[in-house]
Amino acid sequence: MSSGRMHADELDTDASLVRRLLEAQFPQWAGLPVEPVRSAGTDNAIYRLGDGMAVRLPRIPAAAAQVDKEQLWLPRLAPLLPLPVPVPLAKGAPGEGYPWHWSVCRWLEGENATLERLAEAAQAAADLAHFVAALQRIDATGGPPPGPHNSGRGVPLAVRDGPTRAAIASLQGMLDAGAVTAAWEAALQAPPHDGPPVWIHGDLQPGNLLAVGGRLSAVIDFGCLGVGDPACDLQAAWNLFTAEAREAFRSALGVDGATWARGRGWALSVALIALPYYQHTNPFLAGVARHTIREVLADHGHGA
């Protein structure tokens, strides 16, 4: 997307490049307006194409590897989900000096679904829970297991122990390291997932949820899509919601205690690793991380 921390191998893009790519590969759309979309995301550049489409260009090699996955799976998943997702309409090839495949997708209206933009947080929690439940019900046969393509989302929580403790060490003086470590260790003690892997979005957080008119309207950015531990998709309980809506989310999903504890661990781990990475470069993502850590600590303090 169009803003955020710069990666050493990040590519710059602009509307002129998008127009050249369209002229060469999809001339039927070449005459439509192309406008860059501001975003707190970091892996893809997004351009609005006319009124009804978006062009999504990976900016880093890891995101480039996600294009084939999204092209393959999103058209299959979308009809089975209760909220709109960005279904690819076409797959672009490298060209005009741009090295990777890219996508043209359906445009989805909305703003980032922060709490301030949600008229009723409990309703949003229920809507998101229904989305997660529907995604988990879809046959996961042949789905991609966790790996570099989705930043390992859905692996056993213990796999994240080293990076999470390193993040805690890097944040000394910025947070209560003892409290955070205790919350993390409590999550690690939860029994691991013992059922079959399920479909996970992998990165359910305010920047990847859209709202229109105060209601949750769409789920975007499936770069972390995969099949793995369902606890990974409970992150929104802490990175978006506060206590009351969090309980509505849990109730609507019917989550058992072990999965809920791992979900809290996932939210904490992702936030702890994100905070030092984004604290000076991406205020939105750093703010999400701080909110998540506060909510996890509040939960852990109550023995939830």
Stockholm file with secondary structure:
# STOCKHOLM 1.0

chainA/1-304         MSSGRMHADELDTDASLVRRLLEAQFPQWAGLPVEPVRSAGTDNAIYRLGDGMAVRLPRIPAAAAQVDKEQLWLPRLAPLLPLPVPVPLAKGAPGEGYPWHWSVCRWLEGENATLERLAEAAQAAADLAHFVAALQRIDATGGPPPGPHNSGRGVPLAVRDGPTRAAIASLQGMLDAGAVTAAWEAALQAPPHDGPPVWIHGDLQPGNLLAVGGRLSAVIDFGCLGVGDPACDLQAAWNLFTAEAREAFRSALGVDGATWARGRGWALSVALIALPYYQHTNPFLAGVARHTIREVLADHGHGA
#=GR chainA/1-304 SS CCSSCCCTTCCCCCHHHHHHHHHHHCGGGTTSCEEECCCSCSSEEEEEETTTEEEEEECSHHHHTTHHHHHHHHHHHGGGCSSCCCCEEEEECSBTTBCSCEEEEECCCCEECCGGGCSCHHHHHHHHHHHHHHHHHSCCTTCCCSSGGGTTTTSCGGGGHHHHHHHHHHTBTTBCHHHHHHHHHHHHTSCCCCSCCEEECSCCSGGGEEEETTEEEEECCCTTCEEECGGGGGTHHHHTCCHHHHHHHHHHHTCCHHHHHHHHHHHHHHHHHHHHHHTTTCHHHHHHHHHHHHHHHHHHHTTC
#=GC SS_cons         CCSSCCCTTCCCCCHHHHHHHHHHHCGGGTTSCEEECCCSCSSEEEEEETTTEEEEEECSHHHHTTHHHHHHHHHHHGGGCSSCCCCEEEEECSBTTBCSCEEEEECCCCEECCGGGCSCHHHHHHHHHHHHHHHHHSCCTTCCCSSGGGTTTTSCGGGGHHHHHHHHHHTBTTBCHHHHHHHHHHHHTSCCCCSCCEEECSCCSGGGEEEETTEEEEECCCTTCEEECGGGGGTHHHHTCCHHHHHHHHHHHTCCHHHHHHHHHHHHHHHHHHHHHHTTTCHHHHHHHHHHHHHHHHHHHTTC
//
